[in-house]
């Protein structure tokens, strides 16, 4: 529940907390079904905890939800599906489903799946109007070892760089997302170190997000994320403050 997250944030000494409930997608069961109730609840909490913690009501705007509606404090743009023909193929359901998609939908061509995924990612900012790019290499959620999607494959790297070339034409903020660490799928956050280095070379900014889904993991993996960000060459990250981004030392 949102209030449990607020109480945990206070226990941790946090000065602010941003919510980013998932937007509605007709074929996805995970989106918030009553966005009005969500807004109302976060508004109630803003009033209740005023003076103790700053609260922000954002949205995780899925690629297939289209352009963000007005009224959110911020939007995180993300891609959870690849659209192929008349089918929507989920990239973060399970390792078994990922393997099935590669074998049945792409005739064993894992890089073909990656190329279509990153083509969607490259367009996510213009499609959703987001402020922040979410979990950029989510397609590797179940493949930290690189057995399905080897990161040194030239096609993989080309697909990623193509997405970054589109996304970094203006100033963008990319999240370092520790959600898969909290849920036991990965030991490191999204995106990979080499992608963070690519972002640094392009002058992009980063922010640390837990994507926790659970009060117990509200700050999960942040020390690891900071270490990796510094290794990639970042000295600062941004936070959301009032109605824009503010830079802070890592």
C-alpha positions in Angstrom: 0.0 0.0 0.0 1.3 3.5 -0.7 1.1 4.6 2.9 3.3 1.7 4.0 5.9 2.9 1.5 5.7 6.4 3.0 6.2 5.1 6.5 9.2 3.1 5.4 10.7 6.1 3.7 10.4 8.0 6.9 12.1 5.1 8.8 15.0 5.4 6.3 15.2 9.1 6.8 14.3 9.9 3.2 13.3 13.5 2.4 11.1 12.7 -0.6 9.4 9.7 -2.2 8.1 9.4 -5.7 5.3 7.0 -6.8 5.1 5.7 -10.3 2.2 3.4 -10.7 2.0 1.5 -14.0 -0.3 3.0 -16.7 -3.2 1.2 -18.2 -2.6 -1.2 -21.1 -5.5 -3.1 -22.5 -3.7 -6.4 -22.8 -1.5 -6.1 -19.7 -3.0 -7.2 -16.3 -0.4 -5.3 -14.3 -1.5 -1.7 -14.9 -3.4 0.4 -12.4 -7.1 -0.1 -13.2 -8.4 3.0 -11.4 -6.0 5.9 -12.0 -8.3 8.4 -10.4 -8.3 6.5 -7.1 -4.5 6.3 -7.3 -4.2 10.0 -7.7 -6.7 10.6 -4.9 -4.7 8.3 -2.5 -1.4 10.0 -3.2 -3.0 13.4 -2.8 -4.3 12.3 0.6 -0.9 11.2 1.6 0.7 14.4 0.4 -1.6 16.3 2.8 -1.2 13.9 5.7 2.6 13.9 5.6 3.1 17.5 4.6 6.1 18.9 6.4 7.5 15.5 7.1 8.3 14.2 3.6 7.8 15.4 0.0 5.6 13.1 -2.0 5.3 13.0 -5.8 2.6 11.3 -7.9 4.1 10.0 -11.1 3.2 7.4 -13.7 5.2 4.7 -15.4 3.9 5.4 -18.9 4.1 2.2 -21.0 5.0 2.5 -24.6 1.6 1.0 -25.6 -0.3 3.4 -23.4 0.6 6.3 -25.7 1.3 9.8 -24.7 1.1 10.7 -21.1 -2.0 12.4 -19.7 -1.6 15.8 -18.0 -1.5 16.2 -14.3 1.3 13.8 -13.2 4.3 15.2 -11.4 6.6 13.2 -13.7 6.5 10.2 -16.1 8.8 7.3 -16.5 8.7 5.8 -20.1 9.1 2.1 -20.4 8.8 -0.8 -22.8 7.5 -4.2 -21.5 6.3 -5.7 -24.8 7.4 -6.0 -28.4 4.7 -5.7 -31.0 5.1 -8.3 -33.7 2.3 -8.8 -36.2 -0.9 -9.0 -34.1 0.8 -10.2 -31.0 2.3 -8.4 -28.0 5.3 -10.3 -26.7 6.3 -9.7 -23.0 9.9 -9.1 -22.4 9.8 -9.5 -18.5 7.4 -12.4 -17.8 9.8 -15.3 -17.2 12.9 -16.9 -18.5 10.8 -19.7 -20.0 8.6 -17.2 -21.9 11.6 -15.3 -23.2 13.1 -18.6 -24.5 9.8 -19.5 -26.1 9.6 -16.1 -27.8 13.1 -16.5 -29.2 12.5 -20.0 -30.4 8.9 -19.7 -31.7 8.5 -16.1 -32.7 12.0 -15.4 -34.0 13.0 -18.9 -35.1 15.9 -18.9 -32.6 17.2 -15.5 -33.6 17.6 -13.9 -30.2 19.3 -10.8 -31.7 16.2 -10.3 -33.9 14.1 -10.1 -30.7 16.6 -7.6 -29.2 16.6 -5.4 -32.3 12.8 -5.1 -32.3 12.8 -4.4 -28.5 15.5 -1.7 -28.8 13.7 -0.1 -31.7 10.7 0.3 -29.4 13.0 1.7 -26.6 14.5 4.2 -29.0 11.0 5.7 -29.6 9.7 5.6 -26.1 10.4 9.2 -25.3 8.6 10.6 -28.3 5.7 8.1 -27.9 5.1 8.6 -24.2 6.4 12.1 -23.5 8.3 10.8 -20.5 10.7 12.7 -18.3 12.8 9.6 -17.4 13.8 6.5 -19.4 13.0 3.4 -17.4 14.9 0.1 -17.1 16.5 0.4 -20.5 17.8 -3.2 -20.9 14.8 -4.9 -19.3 15.0 -7.6 -22.0 17.9 -9.0 -20.0 16.0 -9.4 -16.8 16.3 -13.2 -16.8 19.7 -13.3 -18.6 22.3 -11.6 -16.4 24.8 -14.2 -17.5 24.3 -13.4 -21.2 23.4 -16.9 -22.4 20.4 -15.8 -24.4 21.6 -12.2 -25.2 25.4 -12.0 -25.2 26.2 -8.3 -24.7 29.4 -8.5 -26.8 27.4 -9.6 -29.9 27.8 -6.8 -32.5 24.1 -6.9 -33.3 23.2 -6.4 -29.6 25.5 -3.5 -29.2 24.4 -1.9 -32.4 20.7 -2.2 -31.3 21.4 -0.6 -28.0 23.5 2.2 -29.5 20.8 2.9 -32.0 18.3 3.4 -29.2 20.6 5.7 -27.3 21.3 7.7 -30.4 17.6 8.5 -30.7 17.0 9.0 -27.0 20.1 11.3 -26.4 19.3 13.9 -29.1 18.1 16.1 -26.2 18.9 16.1 -22.5 17.5 12.9 -21.0 17.5 11.2 -17.6 17.9 7.5 -17.5 17.2 5.5 -14.4 19.5 3.0 -12.7 16.8 0.5 -11.7 17.4 -2.0 -8.9 13.9 -3.7 -9.0 15.2 -7.0 -10.5 17.8 -7.2 -7.7 15.0 -6.9 -5.1 13.0 -9.7 -6.7 16.1 -12.0 -6.9 16.5 -12.0 -10.7 19.7 -10.1 -10.9 22.7 -9.2 -8.7 23.2 -5.9 -10.6 20.9 -3.1 -11.7 19.7 -2.1 -15.1 21.3 -0.9 -17.3 24.6 -2.8 -17.7 27.9 -1.0 -17.0 28.9 -0.7 -20.6 25.5 1.0 -21.3 26.1 3.4 -18.5 29.4 4.3 -20.0 27.7 4.9 -23.3 25.3 7.2 -21.5 28.1 9.1 -19.8 29.9 9.6 -23.1 26.7 11.1 -24.5 26.2 13.5 -21.6 23.1 11.9 -20.3 22.0 12.1 -16.6 21.1 9.3 -14.3 18.8 8.8 -11.3 18.6 5.9 -8.9 15.2 4.2 -8.6 14.3 1.0 -6.7 11.1 0.1 -8.6 10.5 -1.8 -5.4 6.9 -3.0 -5.4 7.4 -3.8 -1.7 8.2 -1.5 1.3 11.0 -3.9 2.4 13.0 -3.1 -0.7 12.6 0.6 -0.9 16.3 1.3 -0.9 17.4 -2.1 -2.3 20.7 -2.1 -4.1 21.4 1.6 -4.0 25.0 1.1 -2.7 25.6 -1.2 -5.6 24.0 1.2 -8.1 26.2 4.1 -6.8 29.3 2.0 -7.1 28.5 1.0 -10.7 27.6 4.5 -11.6 30.9 5.8 -10.4 32.7 3.1 -12.3 30.9 4.3 -15.4 32.3 7.8 -14.8 29.3 9.5 -13.2 30.0 11.8 -10.2 26.4 12.9 -9.8 22.8 11.7 -10.2 19.6 13.6 -10.2 16.5 13.5 -8.0 13.0 14.9 -8.7 12.5 18.0 -6.7 9.2 20.1 -6.9 8.8 20.3 -10.7 12.1 19.4 -12.2 15.5 17.6 -11.7 18.1 18.6 -9.1 21.6 17.3 -9.2 23.2 15.5 -6.2 26.6 14.0 -5.6 26.6 10.2 -5.8 
